[in-house]
Amino acid sequence: MKIKRHINRFRAWQRNPIQFSDQGLEEHCCANCGHTYSGNYCPVCGQKAGDKRITWRLVGQNFLKAWGIDSRSLPNTLLQLILRPGYLIGDYLDGRRRVSYPPVNMLFVVAVFYLIITRMFGITRMEHYSYSDMPAKNAILVDILNWMIDNPEWGMMFVTLMFVIPTWFFFRFAPRHSCHTFAEGILIQIYMATIVLITTFISNITYPHILPALIIVYYYFTYRQLFGYRFWGTLWRLLLSMVVAFWGIVLSMSIVIYMVSSTFNVSGFFRALAIIVVLLSAGYLISRRTAKNRYAIDDNQIG
């Protein structure tokens, strides 16, 4: 029973980690400036209502703030991103932005730390491609892939941005955050790029072969929490998004190869384009027709 109670408490924290107190219309006398007011903060000096006696909680909060750890700090936001990724992204999309670190800044800081640590301690374990792995005409592709391995912060950002379009199509009619815009889709993938960098670092210092599984698991739980589908509703849309993202990468690579070497694979380009169009159309139509089917659930049914 204790385990179940802790799990329920953790799930409640996932949905709403920050509890705001409301002082209502009760009048307070500010201990700092003596002004009488109602609300949570004094309008004259800005001191918080109820700040009178020193408690252990206040001591702990002051200690954490001294190290830059509060509700809007980077460490706290990263903790939420690991433990409640979809809910955190949903909060930011819904306008609750004062309780989290800005996503673009967070990606930049995480990328810089990732770069410094991996270069300093040499813990990057991904092997480079050799020119013997591919035909001579695709030698430029080897250079691109090796550049992405040497610069994973940019490589991961490029890969995650390939999910913007399929996510917009396949999760268009989700129970939560339906009809999200492309701008919101880019922001979602900025969060995902941060998650991918963190999981890449963890896999590099532990077991590199678990990286693909870690990324899939985090994408699944993030999308389930964010969009509100059940297991299969989330899974097939995510897998389809990954297939489209893969062919989007193929399409982008062919364009880059053409720009660099003026070599253009016409059949490969249009094959990838046709696959993307067919999958996007099919997924969109299925999602639209099943918008109110058994996959959709309310907020209280998601773990």
Secondary structure as GFF3:
##gff-version 3
##sequence-region A 1 303
A	DSSP	alpha_helix	2	15	.	.	.	ID=ss1
A	DSSP	beta_strand	27	29	.	.	.	ID=ss2
A	DSSP	beta_strand	36	38	.	.	.	ID=ss3
A	DSSP	alpha_helix	56	66	.	.	.	ID=ss4
A	DSSP	alpha_helix	74	83	.	.	.	ID=ss5
A	DSSP	alpha_helix	85	93	.	.	.	ID=ss6
A	DSSP	alpha_helix	103	121	.	.	.	ID=ss7
A	DSSP	three_ten_helix	131	133	.	.	.	ID=ss8
A	DSSP	three_ten_helix	136	138	.	.	.	ID=ss9
A	DSSP	alpha_helix	139	150	.	.	.	ID=ss10
A	DSSP	alpha_helix	152	161	.	.	.	ID=ss11
A	DSSP	alpha_helix	164	170	.	.	.	ID=ss12
A	DSSP	alpha_helix	182	205	.	.	.	ID=ss13
A	DSSP	three_ten_helix	208	210	.	.	.	ID=ss14
A	DSSP	alpha_helix	211	227	.	.	.	ID=ss15
A	DSSP	alpha_helix	231	261	.	.	.	ID=ss16
A	DSSP	alpha_helix	266	289	.	.	.	ID=ss17
A	DSSP	three_ten_helix	299	301	.	.	.	ID=ss18
###
